[in-house]
Amino acid sequence: MGAGFGGREHYAEARTQMNRALTSRRSFNGLLASAMLAPAKAAGTLNIGVGTFSYHLLSIDDMIVQLTKLGIQEIEMSRGEFMLMKPPTTAMCQSARDKFDKAGIRCVSYYTATIKDERDLDYAVRFAKILGARNVSGDATGAMLGRVDRRFTSEGLTFGIHNHWFKQKFAYESAEDVLNGLAGLSKTCGATLDVGQMAACGHDPVEAIRKLAPRLLVVHLKDVQAAGAEHNVLLGQGVAKIPEVMRELKKIGFGGLVAIEYEKDGDSNKDMEVLVNYARVLS
């Protein structure tokens, strides 16, 4: 995004347009042309990246093509084939790392899903280090969470508890759930806040940012249609208060990765272009 807006007035006007509640896909896409002119990241702006589950239907190579087109330099590796339910191989992780390095893309966080036992813990550390990630996002409960804390501290990694909406009750749905999990743990452990999932659970994502701010490591930027489900929509079109979320992140001086996630069955390339540029204007 090498070109900037023609001046402060034009930039302010574009930001105002983006902040409006958009009522149709056509009006949302109509802002893309001006958003494509958003300036590159400057001091004090949020660090916009991508959660790679957004491209889960693409090969790694094709995903990198899309990330490069968008100028994305930092990601969280959250593709299903790299999660611990069916763990990847060392060769898979090394191949992905080599391709990211060649493309100038840094994997700063690795999403594992649930760490259930020592084998999962070993895998999480090993794969994060191969990928070059300094943070792992996921969840663990009980004594396992304490073991995660000790192991990650010794390995020089951080661990962010990820909140989630499921049809069945989940251990971490609210900011309070996350804070209760973090009680008694070292600063190695913090929060990976998914604002869309927080809204899906019926909680205010802006208030969650305020509560989790001292322990906030990574943010998943996602919007959902309504509470009580995980139907993803374009940023700004759902109930996750995305413009307010971005303002609050800037207010607390958040310097970590703000990873856009868009969980859609089907080609998401066009949508991701819109989402990235929308987030950059708000950043």
C-alpha positions as CSV (number, residue, x, y, z in Angstrom):
1,M,0.0,0.0,0.0
2,G,2.6,2.5,-1.1
3,A,0.4,5.5,-1.9
4,G,-1.2,7.6,0.9
5,F,-4.3,9.7,1.0
6,G,-4.1,13.2,-0.5
7,G,-4.0,14.8,2.9
8,R,-5.3,14.7,6.4
9,E,-8.8,15.8,5.5
10,H,-9.1,13.0,2.9
11,Y,-7.8,10.5,5.4
12,A,-10.2,11.6,8.1
13,E,-13.1,11.4,5.7
14,A,-12.2,7.9,4.7
15,R,-11.9,6.8,8.3
16,T,-15.4,8.3,9.0
17,Q,-16.8,6.4,6.1
18,M,-15.3,3.1,7.3
19,N,-16.7,3.6,10.8
20,R,-20.3,3.9,9.7
21,A,-22.5,0.9,10.2
22,L,-22.6,-0.6,6.7
23,T,-25.9,-2.1,5.7
24,S,-25.0,-3.9,2.5
25,R,-22.2,-5.8,0.9
26,R,-22.2,-3.3,-2.0
27,S,-21.7,-0.3,0.2
28,F,-18.9,-2.1,2.1
29,N,-17.1,-3.0,-1.1
30,G,-17.6,0.5,-2.4
31,L,-15.0,1.7,0.1
32,L,-12.4,-0.7,-1.1
33,A,-10.9,1.6,-3.7
34,S,-10.2,4.4,-1.2
35,A,-9.1,1.9,1.4
36,M,-6.4,0.5,-1.0
37,L,-4.7,3.9,-0.6
38,A,-4.3,3.5,3.2
39,P,-0.8,4.4,4.3
40,A,1.7,1.9,5.4
41,K,2.0,1.1,9.1
42,A,3.3,4.1,11.0
43,A,4.3,4.7,14.6
44,G,1.3,4.4,16.9
45,T,-0.8,2.3,14.5
46,L,-1.9,-1.2,15.2
47,N,0.0,-4.2,13.7
48,I,-2.5,-5.7,11.2
49,G,-1.8,-9.3,10.3
50,V,-3.7,-12.5,9.4
51,G,-4.8,-15.7,11.1
52,T,-4.0,-18.2,8.4
53,F,-7.2,-20.2,9.0
54,S,-8.7,-17.5,6.8
55,Y,-7.0,-19.3,3.9
56,H,-7.6,-22.9,5.0
57,L,-8.9,-23.9,1.6
58,L,-5.7,-22.8,-0.2
59,S,-2.3,-24.5,-0.3
60,I,0.5,-22.9,1.6
61,D,2.0,-21.7,-1.6
62,D,-1.3,-20.1,-2.8
63,M,-1.9,-18.6,0.6
64,I,1.5,-16.9,0.5
65,V,0.6,-15.5,-2.9
66,Q,-2.5,-13.9,-1.3
67,L,-0.6,-12.6,1.8
68,T,2.1,-11.1,-0.4
69,K,-0.5,-9.3,-2.6
70,L,-1.9,-7.8,0.6
71,G,1.5,-6.8,2.0
72,I,1.0,-9.0,5.1
73,Q,4.2,-9.4,6.9
74,E,3.1,-11.1,10.2
75,I,0.8,-14.1,10.7
76,E,-0.5,-16.5,13.3
77,M,-0.4,-20.0,11.9
78,S,-3.9,-21.3,12.6
79,R,-4.5,-23.7,9.7
80,G,-6.2,-26.9,10.7
81,E,-3.5,-29.2,9.5
82,F,-1.1,-27.5,11.9
83,M,-3.3,-27.9,15.0
84,L,-2.7,-30.5,17.6
85,M,-5.9,-32.6,17.0
86,K,-4.0,-34.3,14.2
87,P,-0.5,-32.9,14.7
88,P,1.7,-31.8,11.8
89,T,5.1,-33.3,11.1
90,T,8.3,-31.6,11.8
91,A,8.9,-31.6,8.0
92,M,5.5,-29.8,7.4
93,C,6.5,-27.0,9.9
94,Q,10.0,-26.6,8.5
95,S,8.7,-26.5,4.9
96,A,6.2,-23.8,5.9
97,R,8.9,-21.8,7.7
98,D,11.2,-22.0,4.7
99,K,8.4,-20.6,2.4
100,F,7.5,-17.9,4.9
101,D,11.1,-16.8,5.2
102,K,11.5,-16.7,1.4
103,A,8.4,-14.5,1.1
104,G,9.4,-12.2,4.0
105,I,6.5,-13.3,6.2
106,R,7.0,-13.8,9.9
107,C,5.0,-16.4,11.8
108,V,4.8,-14.6,15.2
109,S,2.2,-16.8,16.8
110,Y,1.1,-20.5,16.5
111,Y,-2.4,-21.6,17.3
112,T,-2.5,-25.1,18.7
113,A,-6.1,-25.5,20.0
114,T,-6.3,-27.5,23.2
115,I,-3.1,-28.7,25.0
116,K,-4.4,-31.8,26.7
117,D,-1.2,-33.6,27.8
118,E,2.6,-33.7,27.8
119,R,2.8,-34.9,24.3
120,D,0.7,-31.9,23.1
121,L,2.9,-29.6,25.2
122,D,6.0,-31.0,23.6
123,Y,4.5,-30.6,20.1
124,A,3.4,-27.0,20.9
125,V,6.9,-26.0,21.9
126,R,8.6,-27.8,19.1
127,F,6.4,-26.6,16.3
128,A,6.3,-23.0,17.5
129,K,10.1,-22.9,17.5
130,I,10.4,-24.4,14.0
131,L,7.8,-21.9,12.7
132,G,9.7,-19.0,14.4
133,A,6.8,-18.1,16.7
134,R,7.4,-16.6,20.1
135,N,3.8,-17.0,21.2
136,V,1.4,-19.9,21.2
137,S,-2.4,-19.5,21.3
138,G,-4.7,-22.2,22.5
139,D,-6.2,-23.4,25.8
140,A,-5.4,-25.7,28.6
141,T,-7.1,-26.3,32.0
142,G,-6.4,-27.5,35.5
143,A,-2.9,-28.8,36.3
144,M,-2.0,-28.8,32.6
145,L,-2.3,-25.0,32.5
146,G,0.3,-24.8,35.3
147,R,2.6,-27.1,33.3
148,V,2.2,-25.0,30.2
149,D,3.2,-22.0,32.3
150,R,6.4,-23.6,33.6
151,R,7.4,-25.1,30.3
152,F,6.8,-22.0,28.3
153,T,8.7,-19.9,30.8
154,S,11.7,-22.2,30.5
155,E,11.5,-22.2,26.7
156,G,11.2,-18.4,26.4
157,L,7.8,-18.5,24.8
158,T,4.4,-17.0,25.8
159,F,1.0,-18.6,25.9
160,G,-2.3,-16.9,25.2
161,I,-5.5,-18.4,26.4
162,H,-8.0,-18.2,23.5
163,N,-11.7,-17.6,24.3
164,H,-14.2,-19.5,22.1
165,W,-17.9,-20.0,21.4
166,F,-19.1,-23.6,21.2
167,K,-22.6,-25.0,21.3
168,Q,-21.5,-26.8,24.5
169,K,-20.1,-24.9,27.5
170,F,-16.4,-24.0,27.0
171,A,-13.9,-23.2,29.8
172,Y,-13.1,-19.8,28.4
173,E,-16.0,-17.8,27.1
174,S,-15.7,-14.4,29.0
175,A,-12.9,-12.1,30.0
176,E,-13.6,-13.3,33.6
177,D,-13.1,-16.9,32.5
178,V,-9.7,-16.1,31.0
179,L,-8.6,-14.0,34.0
180,N,-9.6,-16.8,36.4
181,G,-7.5,-19.2,34.4
182,L,-4.6,-16.8,34.6
183,A,-4.8,-16.4,38.3
184,G,-1.6,-17.6,39.9
185,L,0.2,-18.0,36.6
186,S,3.3,-16.0,35.6
187,K,3.4,-13.3,33.0
188,T,4.4,-16.0,30.5
189,C,0.7,-16.7,30.2
190,G,-1.8,-14.1,28.9
191,A,-4.8,-13.8,26.6
192,T,-5.3,-14.3,22.9
193,L,-8.6,-12.4,22.6
194,D,-10.9,-13.3,19.8
195,V,-13.3,-10.4,19.7
196,G,-15.7,-12.2,17.4
197,Q,-15.9,-15.2,19.6
198,M,-16.4,-12.9,22.6
199,A,-19.4,-11.3,20.9
200,A,-20.7,-14.7,19.9
201,C,-20.8,-15.7,23.6
202,G,-22.8,-12.6,24.3
203,H,-20.0,-10.5,25.9
204,D,-18.8,-7.0,25.0
205,P,-15.5,-7.3,23.2
206,V,-14.5,-3.7,24.0
207,E,-15.0,-4.3,27.8
208,A,-13.0,-7.5,27.4
209,I,-10.1,-5.5,26.0
210,R,-10.2,-3.2,29.0
211,K,-10.3,-6.1,31.4
212,L,-7.6,-8.2,29.7
213,A,-5.3,-5.3,28.7
214,P,-2.5,-6.1,31.2
215,R,-2.3,-9.7,29.9
216,L,-3.2,-9.2,26.2
217,L,-0.8,-10.9,23.9
218,V,-2.6,-11.4,20.5
219,V,-6.0,-10.2,19.2
220,H,-8.1,-12.1,16.6
221,L,-10.1,-9.6,14.7
222,K,-13.3,-11.2,13.6
223,D,-17.0,-10.1,13.4
224,V,-20.0,-12.3,13.8
225,Q,-23.6,-11.9,12.8
226,A,-25.2,-12.3,16.2
227,A,-24.6,-13.7,19.7
228,G,-25.3,-17.4,20.1
229,A,-23.6,-18.6,16.9
230,E,-20.3,-18.2,15.0
231,H,-21.6,-17.0,11.7
232,N,-18.7,-14.8,10.4
233,V,-19.5,-11.6,8.5
234,L,-17.3,-8.8,7.1
235,L,-15.7,-6.6,9.7
236,G,-18.1,-3.8,10.7
237,Q,-21.2,-5.6,9.7
238,G,-21.8,-7.7,12.8
239,V,-22.1,-7.3,16.6
240,A,-18.4,-7.3,17.5
241,K,-18.1,-3.5,17.6
242,I,-15.0,-3.5,15.3
243,P,-14.5,0.3,15.1
244,E,-14.8,0.6,18.9
245,V,-12.5,-2.4,19.3
246,M,-9.8,-0.8,17.2
247,R,-10.1,2.5,19.1
248,E,-9.8,0.7,22.4
249,L,-6.7,-1.2,21.3
250,K,-5.1,2.0,20.3
251,K,-6.1,3.6,23.5
252,I,-4.4,0.9,25.6
253,G,-1.3,1.1,23.3
254,F,-1.6,-2.5,22.2
255,G,1.6,-3.5,20.3
256,G,0.9,-7.1,19.5
257,L,-0.5,-8.8,16.5
258,V,-4.0,-8.0,15.4
259,A,-4.7,-11.0,13.3
260,I,-7.7,-10.9,11.0
261,E,-9.7,-14.1,10.9
262,Y,-12.5,-14.9,8.5
263,E,-14.0,-18.4,8.7
264,K,-15.8,-19.0,5.4
265,D,-16.5,-22.0,3.4
266,G,-15.5,-21.1,-0.1
267,D,-13.2,-18.6,-1.8
268,S,-12.3,-15.9,0.7
269,N,-9.7,-14.0,-1.3
270,K,-11.9,-11.0,-2.4
271,D,-13.3,-10.8,1.1
272,M,-9.9,-10.8,2.7
273,E,-8.8,-8.0,0.5
274,V,-11.7,-5.9,1.8
275,L,-11.1,-6.9,5.4
276,V,-7.4,-6.2,5.5
277,N,-7.9,-2.8,4.0
278,Y,-10.8,-2.0,6.3
279,A,-8.7,-2.9,9.3
280,R,-5.8,-0.8,8.0
281,V,-7.9,2.3,7.7
282,L,-9.1,1.8,11.3
283,S,-5.6,1.0,12.6
